[in-house]
Amino acid sequence: MAFSIFIAVRKGLEMFGRWPKSKRDRDKEKEEQLKNHYYYHCQLNPEGFAKLRNENFEKMAMDEITREVKSLKMK
Protein backbone atom coordinates (compact mmCIF):
# COMPACT_ATOMS: atom_id res chain seq x y z
CA MET A 1 0.00 0.00 0.00
CA ALA A 2 2.80 2.42 0.89
CA PHE A 3 4.53 1.66 -2.39
CA SER A 4 1.34 2.45 -4.35
CA ILE A 5 1.01 5.77 -2.53
CA PHE A 6 4.66 6.56 -3.26
CA ILE A 7 4.17 5.85 -6.98
CA ALA A 8 1.02 8.03 -7.07
CA VAL A 9 2.81 10.91 -5.30
CA ARG A 10 5.81 10.57 -7.59
CA LYS A 11 3.64 10.64 -10.74
CA GLY A 12 1.79 13.66 -9.43
CA LEU A 13 5.03 15.51 -8.71
CA GLU A 14 6.38 14.58 -12.16
CA MET A 15 3.22 15.97 -13.78
CA PHE A 16 3.62 19.30 -11.99
CA GLY A 17 7.37 19.45 -12.60
CA ARG A 18 8.34 19.16 -8.94
CA TRP A 19 10.10 15.79 -9.19
CA PRO A 20 13.76 16.15 -10.26
CA LYS A 21 14.45 14.80 -13.74
CA SER A 22 17.00 12.06 -14.25
CA LYS A 23 20.11 12.68 -16.33
CA ARG A 24 18.69 10.41 -19.02
CA ASP A 25 15.46 12.45 -19.19
CA ARG A 26 17.41 15.74 -19.29
CA ASP A 27 19.62 14.44 -22.10
CA LYS A 28 16.59 13.19 -24.03
CA GLU A 29 14.82 16.55 -23.60
CA LYS A 30 17.92 18.46 -24.74
CA GLU A 31 18.25 16.25 -27.84
CA GLU A 32 14.56 16.78 -28.66
CA GLN A 33 14.99 20.55 -28.36
CA LEU A 34 17.97 20.44 -30.74
CA LYS A 35 16.00 18.37 -33.26
CA ASN A 36 13.12 20.85 -33.12
CA HIS A 37 15.53 23.76 -33.52
CA TYR A 38 17.21 22.19 -36.56
CA TYR A 39 13.86 21.27 -38.09
CA TYR A 40 12.61 24.84 -37.63
CA HIS A 41 15.63 26.27 -39.47
CA CYS A 42 15.38 23.65 -42.22
CA GLN A 43 11.78 24.74 -42.78
CA LEU A 44 12.87 28.39 -42.99
CA ASN A 45 15.58 27.72 -45.60
CA PRO A 46 14.89 24.53 -47.60
CA GLU A 47 17.38 25.48 -50.34
CA GLY A 48 20.18 25.85 -47.81
CA PHE A 49 19.22 22.54 -46.23
CA ALA A 50 19.29 20.80 -49.63
CA LYS A 51 22.72 22.29 -50.33
CA LEU A 52 24.05 21.13 -46.96
CA ARG A 53 22.59 17.65 -47.45
CA ASN A 54 24.24 17.37 -50.88
CA GLU A 55 27.59 18.50 -49.46
CA ASN A 56 27.30 15.85 -46.76
CA PHE A 57 26.51 13.12 -49.31
CA GLU A 58 29.48 14.17 -51.44
CA LYS A 59 31.79 14.12 -48.40
CA MET A 60 30.51 10.68 -47.38
CA ALA A 61 31.10 9.38 -50.93
CA MET A 62 34.64 10.79 -50.99
CA ASP A 63 35.37 9.24 -47.59
CA GLU A 64 34.12 5.86 -48.83
CA ILE A 65 36.28 6.09 -51.98
CA THR A 66 39.31 7.02 -49.86
CA ARG A 67 38.70 4.01 -47.59
CA GLU A 68 38.42 1.71 -50.61
CA VAL A 69 41.65 3.05 -52.10
CA LYS A 70 43.49 2.52 -48.80
CA SER A 71 42.03 -0.97 -48.58
CA LEU A 72 43.20 -1.84 -52.11
CA LYS A 73 46.66 -0.43 -51.47
CA MET A 74 46.99 -2.60 -48.36
CA LYS A 75 46.34 -5.75 -50.42
N, C-alpha and C positions, 0 to 999 in steps of 0.2 A: 504494500500500500504506500509506504514512504517513497519507494522508488517511482511509482506512478505519479505521485505528487511532484517529485523532483523533476521528472520529465515534463510535466505540464507547466511548471514554473519556468523551466529552462526554455521551452518553446515560446511561452508568452514573452519572456525577456528578449529572445531572439527576434520576435516579431516587432517589438518596440525599439529595437536597436540598443538595448541595455546590456545584453550578454556580449562579452568580448569575442571578437572573431578570431578564428584560428589563423595561423600563418598560411595554411593552404587556402582558406577562404579569401584572405587578403590578396594573395598572389593571383588567385582565379579572378577576383574582382578587378584587379589592376590590368590583367591581360584582356579582359572583356572591355574595359574602358579604352585601351589602346586600339583594339579591333574596331570599336565604334568610331574612334577618332580617325583612323586610317580610312575607314569606309566613307565617312563624311567627306573627307578631302578628295577621295576618288570620285565621289558623286559630283563634287564641285568642278573638277577638272578631268573629264574622262580622256581627253586627248593626251594629257600629260601622263595619266596612268597607263594608257596604251603604249606610249613611248618607253616608259620605265619598264613595263612588262617585256617589251621586245628586247630592250637592252639586257635584261636579266636572262632571257632565253639565249641570246647570242653569247653571253658570257658563260652560261652553263655548257653550251655546245663547244665553245673553245676549250673550256676546262676538260671536257670529255675527250676531245681530240688530243689534247696535250697528254692526258693520262694514257691514251692508246699508243701514242708515239713512244712514250717512255717505256711502256710495257713491251712494245716490239723491239726496242733497242736493247732491253734486258735479255731478250731471247737470242 
